[in-house]
Amino acid sequence: MNASRRFKQGGAALIVALAFMLILSIIGVAAMQNATMQERMAGNSKDVNIAFQAAEIAVRHAEATLPDLKPLDFDGSEGAYLSCPDPDDDRQACQSPDWNDYDSKGWVLIDGKLSAVSRQPEFIIEQIAGVDDPTASLDADKTVSLKGYYRVTARGFGLNERSMVVLETTYKRVEK
């Protein structure tokens, strides 16, 4: 009687084992995809951090060169521009480069060669236009500033040129 029972089992254990193997394979593939995603995120985070540090270097370099600049130097060349309140002002000094355009000219390239970046950091300095009336309205849609303020815009790149960090600071220079 035992012998006949043994032959009637028809491979149920094989089907259960194959189902478990399928479930374990799905779990393994999902775990590998998760690990790959985590590794990409860590790499991107490192790349952005390197780009941020490169942009910081450009900001510090610009702030170090700013005391040597004279008001006449802000003519639209060598990274020195005017921040003109009128968008229709077509003077060259008002035409600062677009930070979003990777190929735009007019940026000052940092001399020191950083080895961990795809492209050297660069910056521009804009002299913010002064206001004749210090009691003028501070409306958000109007450019209002005081004499001696400068905007420094710097961009740094990471290991990959597609990772770009743009930093912008305002610098107050005491006029002598």
WOWO-V812624 format. One record per residue. N is the residue number from 1. SS is DSSP state (alpha for helix, beta for strand, coil for the rest). PSI is psi in whole degrees, -180 to 180 (* if undefined). Layout:
{{N	SS	PSI} {N	SS	PSI}}
This chain:
{{1	coil	-39} {2	alpha	-35} {3	alpha	-37} {4	alpha	-33} {5	alpha	-38} {6	alpha	-36} {7	alpha	-16} {8	coil	1} {9	coil	-16} {10	coil	21} {11	coil	30} {12	alpha	-36} {13	alpha	-35} {14	alpha	-42} {15	alpha	-42} {16	alpha	-42} {17	alpha	-41} {18	alpha	-37} {19	alpha	-44} {20	alpha	-39} {21	alpha	-38} {22	alpha	-44} {23	alpha	-45} {24	alpha	-36} {25	alpha	-42} {26	alpha	-44} {27	alpha	-41} {28	alpha	-43} {29	alpha	-42} {30	alpha	-40} {31	alpha	-39} {32	alpha	-40} {33	alpha	-40} {34	alpha	-43} {35	alpha	-40} {36	alpha	-42} {37	alpha	-42} {38	alpha	-39} {39	alpha	-40} {40	alpha	-42} {41	alpha	-39} {42	alpha	-40} {43	alpha	-42} {44	alpha	-39} {45	alpha	-42} {46	alpha	-42} {47	alpha	-43} {48	alpha	-38} {49	alpha	-41} {50	alpha	-42} {51	alpha	-39} {52	alpha	-44} {53	alpha	-37} {54	alpha	-40} {55	alpha	-37} {56	alpha	-41} {57	alpha	-42} {58	alpha	-40} {59	alpha	-47} {60	alpha	-38} {61	alpha	-43} {62	alpha	-43} {63	alpha	-30} {64	alpha	-30} {65	alpha	-18} {66	alpha	-41} {67	coil	-24} {68	coil	-11} {69	coil	143} {70	coil	157} {71	alpha	-32} {72	alpha	-15} {73	alpha	-18} {74	coil	73} {75	coil	10} {76	coil	13} {77	beta	159} {78	coil	38} {79	coil	7} {80	beta	115} {81	beta	169} {82	beta	140} {83	beta	95} {84	coil	129} {85	coil	-25} {86	coil	116} {87	coil	-17} {88	coil	0} {89	coil	116} {90	coil	18} {91	coil	148} {92	alpha	-33} {93	alpha	-22} {94	alpha	-5} {95	coil	69} {96	coil	150} {97	coil	155} {98	coil	123} {99	coil	-25} {100	coil	-17} {101	coil	111} {102	coil	-29} {103	coil	7} {104	coil	144} {105	coil	165} {106	coil	-2} {107	coil	151} {108	beta	121} {109	beta	135} {110	coil	132} {111	coil	-44} {112	coil	129} {113	coil	112} {114	coil	130} {115	coil	-21} {116	coil	20} {117	coil	155} {118	coil	-23} {119	coil	141} {120	coil	146} {121	coil	158} {122	beta	162} {123	beta	164} {124	beta	156} {125	beta	131} {126	beta	129} {127	beta	120} {128	beta	134} {129	coil	138} {130	coil	163} {131	coil	132} {132	coil	-36} {133	coil	104} {134	coil	-13} {135	coil	14} {136	coil	160} {137	coil	147} {138	coil	39} {139	coil	145} {140	coil	-26} {141	coil	6} {142	coil	143} {143	coil	113} {144	coil	127} {145	coil	173} {146	coil	163} {147	coil	142} {148	coil	8} {149	beta	143} {150	beta	145} {151	beta	126} {152	beta	124} {153	beta	124} {154	beta	148} {155	beta	137} {156	beta	153} {157	beta	149} {158	coil	-156} {159	coil	-31} {160	coil	135} {161	coil	-21} {162	coil	-17} {163	coil	109} {164	beta	135} {165	beta	131} {166	beta	125} {167	beta	143} {168	beta	129} {169	beta	160} {170	beta	132} {171	beta	132} {172	beta	119} {173	coil	129} {174	coil	119} {175	coil	136} {176	coil	*}}
